Amino acid sequence: MKQDLNNTTISCPAFIKYKVVLLSKKSGISNSVRPIEKSILAEDINNTTDQMLNCDKYDKLSLDCNVCNKIANNQKKKAQRHFNVKKTA
């Protein structure tokens, strides 16, 4: 089952906060033409997904938590393609 950040409803307040951040950063990547800016935003996504994956309220028996983890891992993988952009001056 594919987990889509845009169409997922989880009642956890932490997920709601992280979802807003992720959607904002993803929009920034989509709208940017500068590779370095995309790299910075991708790093922000990576940091946010790390916070999601290290949630202190994680319950392995909770469907919401499992879906949140799948979304975080998926977003982390997508952000990786924008890492390691070299600065040119």
PyMOL commands that set and color helices and strands:
alter all, ss='L'
color gray80, all
select helices_A, chain A and resi 13-31+35-53+63-80
alter helices_A, ss='H'
color red, helices_A
deselect
rebuild
show_as cartoon
